[in-house]
Amino acid sequence: MVNASKHPNIELMTYCEVVEFGGFAGNYEIKILKKPRYVDENKCTGCGLCTTKCPIDVPDEFNRGIGQRHAIYIPFPQAVPILALIDKEVCIDCKLCEKDCPAEAIDYEQQPEYIDIKVGAVIIATGWDEYPIIDSNEYGYGIYPNVITQIELERLLSPIGPTYGHVHRISDCKTPKNVAMFQCVGSRNLKANIYCSGVCCMVAMKNAQLLKQEYPDMEITIFYIDIRATDKGNEEYYTAARKAGVNFIKSNISRVYEDPKTKNLKFLVQDSLRESLGIQEKEYDLIVLSTGINPSKGTKEAIAVLGLDKGPNGFLSEIHGCLAPQETNKRGIYICGCAAGPKNIPYSVSTALAAASKASALVLSGRIRQELMIPEVDQNLCMGCHRCEKSCFYHAIKVNEDGVAEVDELNCKGCGLCVTVCPANALDLKYYRNNQFRSEIYGICGNNYSMEDTV
């Protein structure tokens, strides 16, 4: 991130969002809303002194609500650029930050700013959001303080987290002696996400081993439906976790309840691989939920603003999962990482490299190669029924205000689907016109074929 901020050919526009999008490949026009930080970016040095003087405390979003931040804050220690911003929704205008800022960077008069830019290609890397288990309170999450998620555990394990790398129970700040991890929370479930989130098994094993390194005597058990460790080295990592003393029990937990005195968590479990043991009651100090991956808020905004297609699970759709995994239905717009679906870090990096390669090839070539095999519209026959528009995967044909279909030649791929669905035969594909086919058939069949036999 630091290298990107210092690169002479990279312009970082942070705390911004895309509000309008138009144009075509090689000449996309984008309107960007730059939100006010109420801090002068040219003056702020990121010293953080202003944040120490603010009297307002609110839950810290970066630490998943564990710990506090002030009304003026730096989003996280490694933020690029490392600039403070003021949360106007909770700020009380005491102006203590302004008085104590040595750089005189506080500016309460900042206003939203709109910026228009033109670009040749777009890469969408909008990441993912955690499955919102708080909405269902599954396994007592949001009700029992000692039920947390893997992301919250990662913040506890982080040296710059709210507990400086030491894992404590939320209820009493004691170090847990035994920890249970539940897999597939919000994933592989007909009532939630039907897909596998891909990374949860490995994240649980990674955090379990980190706990073992910090607390060798801690008992850790992972309750799983199936262990999915398919990538390079993952099966070996699974074996290493077992050797490190991490327990694995194949079982799907239905319900968790809390001991009101100890705040410990209890549930019933039956090991599917050892059914002879019967149903047992387990008790743990801490439960960690491996929640699934959802399309991010940014992904949903990109779909709405850029007019892209999404799959049944809400992620962005590529043209072809094998042959064109980074290309969308709009030429010059590419996707990578979890914008297209759940991915681990290596897979995200490889898709990002592929998207960057596609975008640079398009922009650096200086020209766009376009097949001439595109449909033509006979305006006298077109009746504006919108069938071609609805059937086009690339959104390359639309009915105009005059009720006549128009073809976007840059986005059209020449698949011919619109030609086949037109009830008025108003569309004809160049180089594959209907009269050409009729002539070829007549040439093959000779006297046994009549031109009047075709429609």
N, C-alpha and C positions, 0 to 999 in steps of 0.2 A: 504493500500500500504506500509506503514511503517512497519507493522508487517511482511509482506511478505519479505521485504528487510532484516529483522533481523532474519528470521527463519533459523536455521542451516541446514535444508534439502531443502532449496529453493535457487537456483542460478539464479539471475536475469542477463539477457544479454540484455542490452538496446542499442538503436541506432544500431540495427542489423537487418538483414533480411535473410530468408532462400533462398538459391540459388539452392541447389540440394537436392533431396530426393530419397531414395531407401530402399531396404530391405523388411522386412515383420514383421507382428505383433510379438512383443517381442524382435525384433532386427532391428529396423529401423535405418538407417544410414542417418545422416543429415549434410549437409555442410552449415555453417553459415558465412555470410559476416559481419564482424564487421567494421563499417565505422569509419574513423578517426574523433575524436572530436577536435584534435589539442590542447587538454587539458589533462594532466595526471590525470587519475581517482584516482590514489592513493595519489596524492598531493592536488587536488582541495578540498576546504572545503565548497564551495557553498556560500561564503561570498558576492559575487556579486560586489565586488569593481571593478573588471575588466570591468564590463558592464557600469559603470558610466563614464569611461574615453574614451570609443569608440566614434569617431566623426561621424560614419555612422548611419543613420536612415533609416529603411525600414518598410513597413507595418507589423504589428504584426499578424501572422497567428492565434495564439491562441485566440486573440480578434477579429477574423474575419475581419481583416483589419482596425478596429477602433483603432487608437492609433499606436504607433511606438515601434519598438525594435531596438537594435543595431546589428552590425555584429557579435559581441560576446554577447551571451545572455544565460539565463536560460529559458528553454521552457515555464514554468509556475511556480508560487510560490510553489505549492505542488508537484513538480516533484520528482519522486523517481527513481534513486538517484538524489539528488539536485546538479547537476554538470553543469558547463558552457560548451558551445561548440561554435566553430567559423564557421560562414557561409562563406566558401571560395569564393562563387560566388560574394559576395559584399564586402569582406574584401579588404582593400587597402594596407595591410602590413605596416601600420604605426608603429606597435609594441608598441603602448602605453599601451595596456593591459599587455604585457609582462613586461614592466617597472614597472607597478603599482601592479602586483600580489605579495602579501606578501608570498605566498606559493611556488612561482616559479613553477607554474603548467603549464604554457603555453609551448606547444611543437609543433612548426611549422613543424617538420620533421616526424610527425606521418604518417603512411601509412595504407591502408586497410589491414585487417588481416582476413584470412580464418580459421575457427575453425570446426573440425570434431567431432561430438558427436554421441553416440548411445543411443537410448531410447526404452523403451518397448511399450509405447502408446503415442498418440498425442491428445491434445485438441485444437481445433481451435475456438478462441474467437476473431474474427477480427472486431467486431463492425459494424458500418455503416457509410455512408457518406450522407451529405445533398443533396437533389435533386438540380442539378446545374441550378437554375433558371436564373443565369447570362447569360446562353447560349441563352435564348429566350427573355430576358428582359421583361418577362410577368409582367403586372401591372406597368410598368415603372421601375422595379428594375434594378439598375445599371445606370439608366438615371436620375431619380428623387432622390435626396439625402435623402429625408424623407420617402422613401419606404425601409424598412428593413425586416429582417427575425426574426423569434422567437429566433433563436440562438444568433443573434446579440443583440436582446433585453435582453436576459439572461446575456450577457456579460456586458451590460449597468447596469443591476440590481445588478450585483455582487459587493460586497464590495471591492474586489480586481481587479475589472474591470477597463477599461480605464477612467471611470467617477466616480469611487468609489461608485457605487450604485445609483447615481443620473441620471435619464433619461433626456437626452437633444436631441433636434433635431440636425441632422447633419448639416443642412443648416445654422443655426444661433445660435446654442447652447442654445436655449430657451427651457424651460420646456413645453411640449405640454399640451394643455387644453383638447383636445379630441383625442381619438385614435380608429382606426378601425383595426380589425383583420380579415383576409380572410383565410378561412379554405380550406383544400384539394388542396393546390397549388402543382401541380405535381403528385397528387394522384387521383385515381378513374377517370382517364381521358384516353380515347383511344389514344390521341396524346402524352401522357406522360407515367406514370405508371398506369396500369389498376387496381392495387390492392389498398386497404386501408392501410395507413401507421400506423394505430393502435393507436398511441400515441398523434397525433396532437391536438385532441379535448381537452384532459386533460392538455396538455402543455399550450394551449391558455388560459384555465380557470385558471391554476396555475399562469401564468404570469399576467393575468388580476387582480387576487386577490392581487398579490404582488404590482401592480401599485396602486390599491385601498388603500392598507395599507400605502403606501408612500405618495400618493396624493389623499386624500378622495374625493376631488371635481372634479377629472378628470372624464370625460365622456368616457366610454369604450363600444364599440359595437362589437360583434362577428358576422360576416356574415358567415353562415354555409349552407351546403347542407343537412346533417343529423348530429345530435349530437350522437356520439357513446361513451357511458360511461358504458361499460359492466362489468368491473371488480368489485371486492368487494369494496364497499364504493364510487365508482365513481358517481353513480346516486345521492347520498347524497351530494357529492362535487359539482355536477352540480346545485343542489338546493341551496347550500350555496352561489355559485357564483351569482345566480339570486338575492338572498336576499341581497347580498353585493352591489347591484346596477349595476351589469354588464348587459348590454342589449344584447339580442339575436335576430337576424333577419334572417329568412330562405330565402336566396337568393344567386344566383350565379352571381358574378360581372364579367362583360365582359371586361371593359376597364377603365383605370384611366388616368386623365390628370391633369396637374399642373397649378396653377395660377402663372404666371411668376413674379408677384409683391410680393405676400406674401409667395410663395413657398408652399402654402397649396395644398391639393390634393382633386380633385373632381371626382365624378363618379355618374352614374345613377343606381337606385336600385328599385326593386319592391318586396315588402314583399309577399312571396308566401302564407302566412297564413292570410294576410289581403290585398287581391287583390283590395278591394274597394278603398284603398288609392291611387291606380294608381302608375305611375312611378314618383319617386322623385329624385331630385338631392341632394347629400350629400357632405359635405365639412369637411375634417378632417386635423388636424395638422400633424398627423403621421399615416402611414399605416404599419401594421406588418403582414407579410405573414407566414402562417403555412406551411412550405415546407415539402415535404415528405421524406421518408427514402429510400436510394439507397444502393445496395451492395457496401461495402467499397473497396478501392483499395487493401487492404490486403486480402479481400475475393477473389478478382479476381486473385491475385498472388497465393493464396493457391490452387485455382482450376488448375492453369497452372502448378505449380511446383509439387504438390502432386498428380495430375492426378485424381481429384475428379469430380463427376458429379454436374451439376447445374440445377436448375429448369428454367422454361420459363422466370422468372423474374430476373434471374441472381444470386439468392442466392443459397447456397449449398443445395444439396438434401439429405434428410435422407432416410433410408431404408423404414420406414413406419411412417407416421405422428402420428399415435396413439400407435402402438405397439413397435416401435423402433425409437423414435424421436431424439435421440442423436447419433445414429449409422449411419455411412456412408457405401458406398459400399466397403470400405477397412477395414478389421478387425483391431481393435486397434486405429482407428482414429475416434474421436468423435467431435461433433459440439455443440455449445451452443450460447445463446444470439442472436444477430441480424445477425450472420453469416448465420443462416438458414431462416431468415425473420424478419420483423418488430416485436419488442417486447418492452413492458414497463420494468421498473426496476424489479418489483417483478417476472415477468415471466423470465427475463434474469437470475436473481439469482437462481431460481428453476431449470432452465435448466443447469446452471453452476454446481450446486450441483449434478444433475443427471449425467452429463458428468464426473465429478470428481469421482463419485462413480463407474461408469463403468470402467474408466481408472485404478483406484486403485485395483478394483477386478481382472482385467486382470493381472496387474503387480505383485500384492502381492501373487497371487495363485502359481506363479512359474512354471506353466505349462498351455498349451493351449489345451482345449478339442475340438476335431475335429470329426465330423461325418464321417464315412467311406463311406457314400453314395455319391460318387463322380463319374463322368464319366471317362471311359477308352477310349483311342483312338486306333483304329486299323490302324496302320501306312500303311498297305497295301491297305486300302480302302480310306484313307483320301486324298483328292485332293487339299487341301489348298485353298478352295473357300472363306474363311473368314466369312462365314455366322454365324458360332458359335461364333466367336469373336465379331461380330457386335451386336449379340442378347444378349450377357451376360451383365446383369446389374452390376455385381460385378467385371468385367474386370478380370475374373479368368481363361480365356482361350485365348491363342494367337497362331497365326501361326508362327512357327520359320523360320529360314533362309532356312531350307531344305524343306519348304512347307508343314509341318506337324503340326497339332494342338497340343499344349501342355497345360495341366491343372495345374493351381496353386492350389494345394490341400488345402492350408491354407485359401485362400480367397473364394474357392468354397463353396456354400451353398447347393449344391445338388438339385437344383430346377428342373433340367432336361430339361430346355428350349433348351439348345444347342443340346440335343439328338433329339428333335422333329424337329429342323430346318435343320438337316444334310441331304442333298440329297443323300449321298452315304451310309447311315447307318453305318458310321465309328465310331460312338459314342455309348457306351452302359453304362447304369447307374448301378453301383454295387448294388446288392441286389434287383434290379428291372430290371433285364436284359430281353431282348426281348424273349429269349427262355424260361425264367421262366413264363412270361405272357402266352406264347403259351401253355405251359404245363398245366397251371391252367385252361385256357379256354377249352383245350381238356378234362381235368378231369371233368369239369362241363357239357360240351355238349356231351361227349361220342362219339358214332358212327356218330352223326349228324355233326361232325366237322372234318375237315381234316387239318393236319399241312401245307399242300401245299396252303391252302386258304389264309394264311397270307403272308405279304410281309415284 
